[in-house]
Amino acid sequence: MKKLVSIKQVRKLSCLFFDRGNGQIGGSVGIGTAPRSTYQLAVKGKIISQEIKVEHANWPDYVFCEDYKLTPLDELEIYIKDKRHLPGIPTALEVKTHGIELGEMNAKLLQKIEKFTLHLIEMRKKIEDQQKTIEKQNLLFQTAIKDLQCKIRKK
């Protein structure tokens, strides 16, 4: 049987709780660190979990709307060469300094995946069109070569 451990027994666990007056207890918890008033839970160290749910309202499906304008790849290339990161994604220094919000970052990464998927679809269509053009040109060249061979034989 598992033994319950009281909060007093847990090393480096800090809690600030208050009664909200509506029957709920509010506050923040710090594990290995002091609680922070702007967060419900502050942990110094690694966290393991089977699942974490992040609720996020601004999911980037708008990328698939008819009127959404994709940034042309040549403009994107110039931006990346100049800034050394993707547009809308924080730099390594920004992440090191401020961290990231998981829900917001997942939405940004999904937006990039969706945009790149649209670019890939566009590129595939261009390649298919180019392949059809090449095949038509090959037929024309083969026909022209046969015509020339016939003319040469007649001489």
C-alpha positions as CSV (number, residue, x, y, z in Angstrom):
1,M,0.0,0.0,0.0
2,K,1.3,3.4,-0.9
3,K,2.0,5.9,1.9
4,L,0.7,9.4,1.5
5,V,3.2,12.2,2.0
6,S,2.2,15.5,3.5
7,I,3.2,18.8,1.8
8,K,5.5,19.5,4.8
9,Q,7.5,16.3,3.9
10,V,8.0,17.2,0.3
11,R,11.3,18.8,-0.2
12,K,11.4,22.1,-2.1
13,L,7.6,22.3,-2.7
14,S,6.2,25.8,-2.1
15,C,2.5,26.6,-2.2
16,L,0.6,29.9,-2.0
17,F,-3.1,29.2,-1.6
18,F,-6.0,31.5,-0.8
19,D,-9.7,31.1,-0.5
20,R,-11.5,32.8,-3.4
21,G,-14.6,33.2,-1.4
22,N,-16.7,31.0,-3.6
23,G,-15.7,27.6,-2.2
24,Q,-12.7,27.3,-4.5
25,I,-9.1,27.4,-3.4
26,G,-6.8,29.4,-5.7
27,G,-3.1,30.1,-5.7
28,S,0.1,28.8,-7.2
29,V,2.6,25.9,-6.6
30,G,6.3,25.9,-7.0
31,I,8.3,22.6,-7.2
32,G,12.0,23.1,-6.7
33,T,11.4,26.8,-7.0
34,A,9.3,29.6,-5.5
35,P,5.7,29.9,-6.8
36,R,5.2,32.6,-9.4
37,S,2.1,34.8,-9.1
38,T,1.6,34.8,-12.9
39,Y,1.5,31.0,-13.1
40,Q,-0.4,28.3,-11.4
41,L,2.5,25.9,-11.4
42,A,6.3,26.6,-11.5
43,V,8.7,23.7,-11.8
44,K,12.5,23.9,-11.8
45,G,13.6,20.8,-13.6
46,K,12.1,18.3,-16.0
47,I,8.5,17.2,-16.2
48,I,7.2,13.8,-17.4
49,S,3.6,13.2,-18.3
50,Q,1.6,10.8,-20.3
51,E,-0.4,13.6,-21.8
52,I,-0.7,17.4,-21.7
53,K,-3.6,19.2,-23.2
54,V,-3.1,22.7,-24.4
55,E,-6.2,24.6,-25.3
56,H,-5.7,27.1,-28.1
57,A,-8.4,29.2,-29.9
58,N,-6.4,30.5,-32.9
59,W,-5.7,27.3,-34.9
60,P,-4.3,28.2,-38.4
61,D,-6.8,26.5,-40.7
62,Y,-7.2,30.0,-42.2
63,V,-4.2,29.1,-44.4
64,F,-6.6,26.9,-46.5
65,C,-9.0,29.7,-47.2
66,E,-9.4,30.7,-50.9
67,D,-8.3,34.3,-50.3
68,Y,-5.2,33.4,-48.2
69,K,-2.0,34.6,-49.9
70,L,1.0,32.4,-49.6
71,T,4.4,34.2,-49.4
72,P,6.2,33.4,-52.6
73,L,9.2,31.1,-52.0
74,D,11.7,33.7,-53.4
75,E,10.6,36.2,-50.8
76,L,10.8,33.6,-48.1
77,E,14.3,32.7,-49.2
78,I,15.4,36.4,-49.0
79,Y,13.8,36.7,-45.5
80,I,15.6,33.5,-44.3
81,K,18.9,34.6,-45.6
82,D,18.5,38.0,-44.0
83,K,17.0,37.0,-40.6
84,R,18.2,33.5,-40.2
85,H,14.8,32.1,-39.1
86,L,11.3,31.6,-40.5
87,P,8.9,34.5,-40.4
88,G,6.6,34.4,-37.3
89,I,8.9,32.0,-35.5
90,P,11.0,33.4,-32.6
91,T,14.8,33.4,-32.9
92,A,17.0,31.1,-30.8
93,L,17.9,34.2,-28.6
94,E,14.2,35.1,-28.1
95,V,13.5,31.5,-27.1
96,K,16.5,31.4,-24.7
97,T,15.5,34.7,-23.2
98,H,11.7,34.4,-23.0
99,G,10.9,30.7,-23.5
100,I,7.9,29.6,-25.6
101,E,4.2,29.2,-25.1
102,L,3.5,25.6,-26.2
103,G,0.0,26.2,-27.5
104,E,1.1,29.3,-29.5
105,M,4.3,27.6,-30.8
106,N,2.3,24.4,-31.9
107,A,-0.1,26.7,-33.8
108,K,2.8,28.5,-35.5
109,L,4.5,25.3,-36.4
110,L,1.3,23.8,-37.8
111,Q,0.8,27.0,-39.8
112,K,4.3,26.6,-41.4
113,I,3.5,22.9,-42.1
114,E,0.3,23.8,-43.8
115,K,1.9,26.6,-45.8
116,F,4.7,24.3,-46.9
117,T,2.2,21.6,-47.8
118,L,0.4,24.2,-50.1
119,H,3.8,25.1,-51.7
120,L,4.5,21.4,-52.3
121,I,1.1,20.9,-53.9
122,E,1.7,23.9,-56.1
123,M,5.2,22.6,-57.0
124,R,3.8,19.2,-57.8
125,K,1.3,20.7,-60.2
126,K,4.0,22.7,-61.9
127,I,6.2,19.6,-62.3
128,E,3.2,17.6,-63.7
129,D,2.6,20.5,-66.2
130,Q,6.2,20.6,-67.2
131,Q,6.3,16.8,-67.6
132,K,3.3,17.0,-70.0
133,T,5.0,19.8,-71.9
134,I,8.2,17.7,-72.2
135,E,6.2,14.7,-73.4
136,K,4.4,16.9,-76.1
137,Q,7.8,18.3,-77.2
138,N,9.3,14.8,-77.4
139,L,6.5,13.7,-79.6
140,L,7.0,16.8,-81.8
141,F,10.7,16.2,-82.0
142,Q,10.2,12.5,-82.8
143,T,7.8,13.4,-85.6
144,A,10.2,16.1,-86.9
145,I,13.1,13.6,-86.8
146,K,11.0,11.0,-88.7
147,D,10.1,13.6,-91.3
148,L,13.7,14.6,-91.7
149,Q,14.8,11.0,-92.0
150,C,12.2,10.4,-94.7
151,K,13.4,13.5,-96.6
152,I,16.9,12.3,-96.4
153,R,16.1,8.9,-97.7
154,K,14.2,10.4,-100.6
155,K,17.3,12.3,-101.8
